[in-house]
């Protein structure tokens, strides 16, 4: 069983983290380039947030948005 977990550790440290090691070394030269993955994820999250807000606005305009203040029927 120990060999199994050591194999998983080796897989991550020796193979899957190679791109992240590259970014770690790149950070000493250029911080902006080294954090490109972070910027990509921030842009994706901002785009998803804008899409979500537009969808909420569409439902509100169509009066499909249920604005009931109680979470369950037994609370009313």
N, CA, C and O atoms as a DFTB+ gen file, in Angstrom:
304 C
 N C O
     1  1       0.831      -1.198       0.000
     2  2       0.000       0.000       0.000
     3  2       0.873       1.259       0.000
     4  3       0.515       2.275      -0.597
     5  1       2.015       1.176       0.674
     6  2       2.913       2.331       0.728
     7  2       3.423       2.679      -0.670
     8  3       3.541       3.853      -1.018
     9  1       3.722       1.663      -1.461
    10  2       4.229       1.889      -2.815
    11  2       3.185       2.601      -3.671
    12  3       3.529       3.413      -4.530
    13  1       1.919       2.296      -3.436
    14  2       0.841       2.951      -4.182
    15  2       0.849       4.456      -3.924
    16  3       0.781       5.245      -4.867
    17  1       0.932       4.861      -2.659
    18  2       0.928       6.284      -2.332
    19  2       2.221       6.965      -2.770
    20  3       2.206       8.137      -3.145
    21  1       3.334       6.242      -2.727
    22  2       4.585       6.810      -3.229
    23  2       4.518       7.003      -4.742
    24  3       5.088       7.955      -5.277
    25  1       3.820       6.097      -5.431
    26  2       3.651       6.246      -6.883
    27  2       2.795       7.472      -7.203
    28  3       3.081       8.200      -8.153
    29  1       1.754       7.696      -6.416
    30  2       0.920       8.888      -6.620
    31  2       1.742      10.144      -6.364
    32  3       1.658      11.110      -7.124
    33  1       2.540      10.134      -5.293
    34  2       3.398      11.285      -4.997
    35  2       4.410      11.531      -6.097
    36  3       4.664      12.676      -6.469
    37  1       4.984      10.467      -6.615
    38  2       5.944      10.594      -7.707
    39  2       5.278      11.122      -8.972
    40  3       5.849      11.951      -9.681
    41  1       4.077      10.643      -9.250
    42  2       3.343      11.115     -10.432
    43  2       3.165      12.627     -10.386
    44  3       3.400      13.317     -11.378
    45  1       2.752      13.135      -9.236
    46  2       2.512      14.574      -9.136
    47  2       3.802      15.367      -9.134
    48  3       3.914      16.347      -9.871
    49  1       4.780      14.978      -8.328
    50  2       5.986      15.788      -8.215
    51  2       6.891      15.680      -9.434
    52  3       7.554      16.653      -9.796
    53  1       6.930      14.518     -10.072
    54  2       7.864      14.330     -11.183
    55  2       7.273      14.643     -12.548
    56  3       8.015      14.925     -13.490
    57  1       5.937      14.597     -12.674
    58  2       5.340      14.777     -13.999
    59  2       4.303      15.894     -14.054
    60  3       4.411      16.799     -14.881
    61  1       3.310      15.839     -13.191
    62  2       2.178      16.759     -13.328
    63  2       2.491      18.183     -12.869
    64  3       1.821      19.122     -13.297
    65  1       3.490      18.360     -12.011
    66  2       3.828      19.704     -11.538
    67  2       4.943      20.354     -12.343
    68  3       5.412      21.431     -11.977
    69  1       5.379      19.727     -13.430
    70  2       6.444      20.317     -14.253
    71  2       6.041      21.690     -14.794
    72  3       6.858      22.608     -14.735
    73  1       4.814      21.881     -15.323
    74  2       4.452      23.238     -15.774
    75  2       4.436      24.254     -14.636
    76  3       4.797      25.413     -14.838
    77  1       4.023      23.833     -13.454
    78  2       3.998      24.773     -12.329
    79  2       5.408      25.106     -11.856
    80  3       5.648      26.218     -11.386
    81  1       6.345      24.166     -11.972
    82  2       7.747      24.470     -11.657
    83  2       8.295      25.494     -12.633
    84  3       9.079      26.366     -12.256
    85  1       7.880      25.386     -13.893
    86  2       8.288      26.377     -14.888
    87  2       7.803      27.772     -14.493
    88  3       8.564      28.737     -14.563
    89  1       6.537      27.881     -14.077
    90  2       6.000      29.180     -13.672
    91  2       6.677      29.693     -12.405
    92  3       6.850      30.901     -12.246
    93  1       7.062      28.796     -11.506
    94  2       7.756      29.209     -10.283
    95  2       9.107      29.833     -10.617
    96  3       9.489      30.844     -10.028
    97  1       9.831      29.232     -11.563
    98  2      11.122      29.793     -11.970
    99  2      10.938      31.083     -12.772
   100  3      11.759      31.997     -12.691
   101  1       9.861      31.145     -13.540
   102  2       9.577      32.328     -14.360
   103  2       9.220      33.536     -13.498
   104  3       9.414      34.678     -13.915
   105  1       8.698      33.285     -12.299
   106  2       8.268      34.384     -11.436
   107  2       9.427      35.303     -11.063
   108  3       9.220      36.495     -10.835
   109  1      10.623      34.774     -10.998
   110  2      11.782      35.590     -10.665
   111  2      12.107      36.579     -11.781
   112  3      12.729      37.612     -11.538
   113  1      11.685      36.260     -13.005
   114  2      11.961      37.142     -14.137
   115  2      10.817      38.106     -14.417
   116  3      11.042      39.301     -14.610
   117  1       9.583      37.587     -14.440
   118  2       8.442      38.430     -14.777
   119  2       7.213      37.925     -14.026
   120  3       6.707      36.839     -14.307
   121  1       6.741      38.720     -13.072
   122  2       5.614      38.311     -12.230
   123  2       4.333      38.177     -13.037
   124  3       3.555      37.253     -12.802
   125  1       4.098      39.077     -13.981
   126  2       2.864      39.067     -14.755
   127  2       2.750      37.812     -15.605
   128  3       1.685      37.198     -15.674
   129  1       3.832      37.435     -16.245
   130  2       3.811      36.235     -17.078
   131  2       3.676      34.976     -16.231
   132  3       2.998      34.029     -16.629
   133  1       4.309      34.961     -15.082
   134  2       4.257      33.788     -14.215
   135  2       2.847      33.542     -13.686
   136  3       2.490      32.404     -13.385
   137  1       2.061      34.579     -13.573
   138  2       0.710      34.442     -13.041
   139  2      -0.349      34.426     -14.131
   140  3      -1.496      34.801     -13.888
   141  1       0.021      34.002     -15.318
   142  2      -0.923      33.984     -16.436
   143  2      -2.090      33.034     -16.167
   144  3      -3.215      33.321     -16.575
   145  1      -1.849      31.917     -15.494
   146  2      -2.945      31.002     -15.164
   147  2      -3.957      31.671     -14.242
   148  3      -5.166      31.502     -14.403
   149  1      -3.461      32.417     -13.293
   150  2      -4.349      33.134     -12.383
   151  2      -5.183      34.148     -13.139
   152  3      -6.384      34.272     -12.899
   153  1      -4.551      34.879     -14.057
   154  2      -5.287      35.879     -14.832
   155  2      -6.335      35.225     -15.722
   156  3      -7.431      35.760     -15.891
   157  1      -6.002      34.073     -16.291
   158  2      -6.980      33.366     -17.125
   159  2      -8.188      32.951     -16.302
   160  3      -9.325      33.124     -16.743
   161  1      -7.958      32.405     -15.106
   162  2      -9.072      32.003     -14.246
   163  2      -9.892      33.199     -13.778
   164  3     -11.112      33.095     -13.653
   165  1      -9.251      34.324     -13.520
   166  2      -9.984      35.530     -13.126
   167  2     -10.876      35.997     -14.275
   168  3     -12.025      36.374     -14.048
   169  1     -10.365      35.977     -15.493
   170  2     -11.159      36.396     -16.650
   171  2     -12.340      35.451     -16.864
   172  3     -13.447      35.899     -17.165
   173  1     -12.112      34.149     -16.711
   174  2     -13.199      33.183     -16.850
   175  2     -14.267      33.422     -15.791
   176  3     -15.458      33.386     -16.098
   177  1     -13.859      33.664     -14.554
   178  2     -14.826      33.913     -13.472
   179  2     -15.606      35.207     -13.711
   180  3     -16.809      35.260     -13.455
   181  1     -14.939      36.233     -14.190
   182  2     -15.641      37.492     -14.476
   183  2     -16.653      37.304     -15.603
   184  3     -17.763      37.832     -15.537
   185  1     -16.278      36.563     -16.624
   186  2     -17.208      36.308     -17.733
   187  2     -18.403      35.488     -17.262
   188  3     -19.534      35.755     -17.670
   189  1     -18.168      34.499     -16.412
   190  2     -19.267      33.695     -15.877
   191  2     -20.179      34.543     -15.001
   192  3     -21.397      34.364     -15.026
   193  1     -19.618      35.453     -14.237
   194  2     -20.425      36.328     -13.382
   195  2     -21.304      37.246     -14.217
   196  3     -22.480      37.438     -13.905
   197  1     -20.736      37.819     -15.284
   198  2     -21.513      38.699     -16.159
   199  2     -22.635      37.913     -16.836
   200  3     -23.761      38.400     -16.930
   201  1     -22.336      36.704     -17.305
   202  2     -23.361      35.860     -17.920
   203  2     -24.469      35.548     -16.923
   204  3     -25.650      35.599     -17.267
   205  1     -24.094      35.226     -15.695
   206  2     -25.058      34.901     -14.654
   207  2     -25.976      36.100     -14.368
   208  3     -27.190      35.938     -14.242
   209  1     -25.399      37.288     -14.268
   210  2     -26.190      38.491     -14.009
   211  2     -27.151      38.781     -15.164
   212  3     -28.289      39.192     -14.938
   213  1     -26.695      38.567     -16.399
   214  2     -27.580      38.774     -17.552
   215  2     -28.741      37.785     -17.539
   216  3     -29.872      38.151     -17.857
   217  1     -28.468      36.546     -17.176
   218  2     -29.534      35.548     -17.092
   219  2     -30.523      35.907     -15.988
   220  3     -31.731      35.753     -16.172
   221  1     -30.039      36.377     -14.861
   222  2     -30.939      36.814     -13.792
   223  2     -31.819      37.967     -14.252
   224  3     -33.003      38.018     -13.918
   225  1     -31.249      38.886     -15.013
   226  2     -32.022      40.019     -15.531
   227  2     -33.099      39.543     -16.498
   228  3     -34.214      40.063     -16.481
   229  1     -32.783      38.564     -17.338
   230  2     -33.765      38.024     -18.285
   231  2     -34.925      37.392     -17.528
   232  3     -36.082      37.621     -17.880
   233  1     -34.642      36.605     -16.499
   234  2     -35.711      35.982     -15.723
   235  2     -36.543      37.013     -14.982
   236  3     -37.754      36.853     -14.836
   237  1     -35.889      38.076     -14.514
   238  2     -36.624      39.121     -13.803
   239  2     -37.550      39.869     -14.751
   240  3     -38.677      40.195     -14.380
   241  1     -37.094      40.146     -15.964
   242  2     -37.926      40.846     -16.945
   243  2     -39.109      39.998     -17.388
   244  3     -40.166      40.551     -17.694
   245  1     -38.972      38.680     -17.432
   246  2     -40.058      37.784     -17.829
   247  2     -40.963      37.407     -16.658
   248  3     -41.874      36.595     -16.816
   249  1     -40.722      37.982     -15.502
   250  2     -41.488      37.699     -14.276
   251  2     -41.439      36.204     -13.907
   252  3     -42.382      35.678     -13.316
   253  1     -40.349      35.535     -14.255
   254  2     -40.166      34.134     -13.895
   255  2     -39.362      34.001     -12.608
   256  3     -39.184      32.897     -12.093
   257  1     -38.881      35.112     -12.096
   258  2     -38.068      35.111     -10.892
   259  2     -38.979      35.065      -9.675
   260  3     -39.771      35.982      -9.460
   261  1     -38.878      34.023      -8.888
   262  2     -39.708      33.868      -7.695
   263  2     -39.034      34.604      -6.544
   264  3     -37.966      34.200      -6.084
   265  1     -39.651      35.673      -6.083
   266  2     -39.088      36.509      -5.017
   267  2     -39.735      36.206      -3.669
   268  3     -39.936      37.120      -2.869
   269  1     -40.062      34.957      -3.404
   270  2     -40.675      34.569      -2.139
   271  2     -39.628      34.713      -1.030
   272  3     -38.508      34.218      -1.151
   273  1     -40.007      35.391       0.036
   274  2     -39.047      35.648       1.116
   275  2     -38.887      34.478       2.062
   276  3     -37.929      34.446       2.834
   277  1     -39.787      33.521       2.026
   278  2     -39.659      32.358       2.906
   279  2     -38.993      31.214       2.149
   280  3     -39.249      30.997       0.965
   281  1     -38.152      30.507       2.845
   282  2     -37.410      29.421       2.199
   283  2     -38.290      28.186       2.024
   284  3     -38.147      27.461       1.039
   285  1     -39.196      27.940       2.966
   286  2     -40.060      26.753       2.909
   287  2     -41.487      27.141       3.229
   288  3     -41.746      28.154       3.880
   289  1     -42.391      26.333       2.766
   290  2     -43.804      26.651       2.968
   291  2     -44.195      26.629       4.440
   292  3     -45.122      27.337       4.834
   293  1     -43.514      25.837       5.260
   294  2     -43.871      25.768       6.681
   295  2     -43.415      26.984       7.468
   296  3     -43.774      27.133       8.636
   297  1     -42.623      27.865       6.841
   298  2     -42.185      29.078       7.525
   299  2     -43.178      30.220       7.370
   300  3     -43.089      31.196       8.114
   301  1     -44.115      30.141       6.440
   302  2     -45.041      31.238       6.212
   303  2     -46.213      31.207       7.162
   304  3     -47.086      32.073       7.093
